[in-house]
Amino acid sequence: MKEVRLPSITQIIIVLGIFLALVLSFTVYLDLPIQLALFISWFVVIILGIRLGHKYQDLQKSIMDGISNGLEAILILVAVGTLIGTWIAGGVVPTLIYYGLEFIHPSIFLLATLIICAVMSIATGTSWGTAGTAGIAMMAIGEGLGMPLPLVAGAVLSGAYFGDKLSPLSDSTVLASSLSKVDVLEHVRAMLFLSVPAFIITAILFTGAGFIYGGEDIDQARVDSLKTALMDNFDIGILMLIPAVVVLVLLAMKKPSLPVIVTGALLGAIWASLFQGMNFAEALGTAYSGFSIDTGVNFIDGILNRGGVLGMLDTLMVIIFGLGFGGLLEKLGVLQVIVSTFEKKLVSAGNTTVATLIVAFLGNVLGCAMYVALILTPKMMEKTYDRQQLDRRVLSRNTEVGGTLTSGMVPWSDNGIYMAGILGVSTFSYLPFMWLSFVAIGLAIIYGYTGKFIWYNKEKTAVES
């Protein structure tokens, strides 16, 4: 029987170099789908695995195991697609856009965007659902007010990821805490010490930016034309927001996310039938095919013509291929070798924090899915934390910061593709304005090197020195 070996650093560099070359050449030069590059990359890793002594059947099983670890995320994304389609058809999203244009002052618009998306994300536990509903609305309002759209997208994502990380309903929060062997509520409390200061700093930054851009003269005629287009094509009114209220209430009552989101989608279809003049079959069809309309206003059409299960297929395929790729990397021990190479230097909470953030970020870059980062990072780093007697809450918190808050920064990751597509702004355009992510990463590193809010197994209180 052939002996199974771990890959060498040279082999890892070659394989990951081929992977990155495939991804970049397919997307930048050949205009081919990223999903195809990921699929081909499976076989690049499989060839290495066979050379290292693995059986093909075992490598194929590792692909299936990797995908199975993220099935919940796939189900949530499908449900979010149905919600977006019917909430646009039912007038929920158009009403949010209309009221935003009517009542939100330009100078506080960016701060309002941050807060609204944060509240929505805390209540729903999904950054994807927040970006696909409230996020779409805020992008349309920002366009109407003449705000730079990459800046608006940064505020949407900062709020969406903030709320997602503090919601016990979030699948990524549950995943990071459970794999770090931390109670989910303990994990959320540990996140508060970092997320709340990061949110306050981010709120100050967006407030300042709002006064800079909101102080300029807005094109009132453009605002009025957008409002008129919405009024001409939708029944706008407070009743249109009932499906959103029902979803928020059910989730606040800690009902399971998947059936609640699907219930919200069904209410959106009913509302489209009752108030928007669609027959019920057509309204229900938007849950699968998405919503389509021609208002005569190109921007409104671009914002509203989306949603449905079909609209999620590209992102779903990235998640499936990314999870499979991550399963292969774990089987071969790629990240394990990378971590062990630098393990001798991981003798302080600061160095260990930085290493955790890097490993989690590499999970997004190489695994192309946030769930790969959240699954692999605790497994790779837990022994280092235990050796230093660092509390597992520090591990789960750093995993979230490095894995979740950077996921939207990678153009070929599930979050990068989804957020760019749903908000209509490229990843590299909104990346400089993901201020909450940058502030949180900075605070995590500062905490690591100063000992602030770092807990140890022998003393469960924060070290104040």
Residue, then its C-alpha position, 0 to 999 in steps of 0.5 A: m500500500k502506497e504511503v500517504r504524504l503531506p505536500s511540501i511547501t514547494q508543491i503547495i506553491i505550485v498548485l496554488g499558483i496554478f489555481l490563481a493563474l486559472v482564476l485570473s486568466f479565466t475572469v480577466y483575460l478569457d472572459l470565462p466563468i469563474q465556476l469553470a476555473l474552480f472545477i478545473s482546479w479540482f483536478v489540479v489538486i486531485i493530481l497532486g493528491i494521487r502523487l502524494g499517495h491518496k486514492y482517487q475514491d478518497l479524494q472524491k469523497s473529500i469533495m462531497d464531504g466539503i460540499s455537505n458541510g455547506l449545504e445549509a448555506i446553499l439552502i439559505l441562499v436559495a430561500v433568499g433568492t425567492l425572497i428577493g424576487t417576490w418582495i420586489a414583485g410585492g412592492v416591499v422593496p419599491t416602497l422602501i426605495y420610495y420612502g427612502l427618497e422621500f424622507i432620508h436627508p442626503s447628509i445622514f443617508l450613509l449613516a442611515t444605510l449603515i444602521i438600517c442594514a445592521v438592524m435588518s441583518i441582526a434581525t434576519g441573521t443573513s447578510w445575503g438577505t439584507a443586501g438583497t432587500a434593504g441593500i438594493a433599496m439603499m443603492a437605489i436611494g443613493e443613486g437618486l441622491g447622487m451618492p457615489l455607489p461604491l461608497v453606498a455599497g460599502a455602507v450596506l456591506s458594513g451594516a450587513y456584516f456587522g449585524d450578521k456577526l452579532s445574530p445568533l440566527s446567522d449560519s456563519t456565526v453558528l458555524a464559527s462558534s460550533l467548530s471552535k467548540v464555543d457556545v454561540l451566545e458566548h461567541v456573540r458576547a466575545m464579538l461584542f467587545l470588538s464589533v461595537p467599537a468597530f461599528i462606532i468608528t465606522a459610523i463616525l466615518f460614514t457620518g463624515a462622508g455623508f456630510i461631504y457628499g450630502g452637502e452638495d446640491i442634489d438633483q431634485a428632478r432626478v429624485d422626483s423622476l425615480k419616485t414617479a417611476l416607482m409610483d407609476n409601476f407599483d402600489i406604494g404604501i405602508l401596507m407593502l411593508i407588512p411582509a418585512v415586519v412579519v419576517l422580522v417578528l418571526l426571526a426575533m421570536k427565534k424561529p428557524s431562518l429557512p422556513v421564515i424566509v420562505t414564509g416571507a417569500l410567500l407573503g411577497a407573492i400574495w402581496a403582488s397578487l393583492f396589491q400589484g395587479m399580478n395573478f398569483a401564479e405569475a407572482l409565485g413564479t418570481a420566486y423562481s425566475g426573478f422579477s422583470i419590469d420595464t419602467g423606462v428608467n434604466f437605473i430602476d430597471g437595473i435595480l429591480n430586475r433580479g431575484g429568484v432561484l435562477g438569479m442565485l445559480d452563479t453564486l450557488m455554483v461558486i459555493i459548491f465548487g469552492l466547498g469541494f475545493g476546500g474539502l480537497l485542500e483539507k484532505l491533503g493538509v495544505l493549510q496544515v502544512i502552511v500553519s506548521t511552517f510558521e508555528k514556531k513563531l506563534v508564541s504570543a496572542g498577537n502573532t496567533t491573531v495575525a496568523t488566524l486572520i491570514v489563514a481565514f483570509l486564505g480560506n476565502v482566497l483559495g476555497c472561494a467560499m466563506y464556509v471554507a474559511l470558517i470550517l478550516t480555520p478553527k481546525m488548523m489553529e485550535k492546537t496553537y490556541d490550546r498550547q498558549q491556553l488562549d480561550r476558544r472564544v478568542l479563536s472563534r472571534n478571530t475566525e469570524v473577523g478573518g473569515t466572514l468580514t473578508s469574504g466580500m473582498v475576494p472577487w471570485s469568492d461566493n460573497g464577492i460574486y453575490m455582493a457585486g452582482i446584487l449591488g451592481v458595483s464591482t468588488f474592487s470598487y466597493l472594497p476600499f469602503m468596507w470600513l467596518s471590516f478594516v476597522a475590525i481587523g485592526l482592532a483584532i490585531i491591537y487586542g492581540y498585541t496589547g492583551k485587551f479583551i484576550w481571555y485565557n483558560k486559567e483566567k476567564t477575565a479580560v487582561e487589562s494590561 
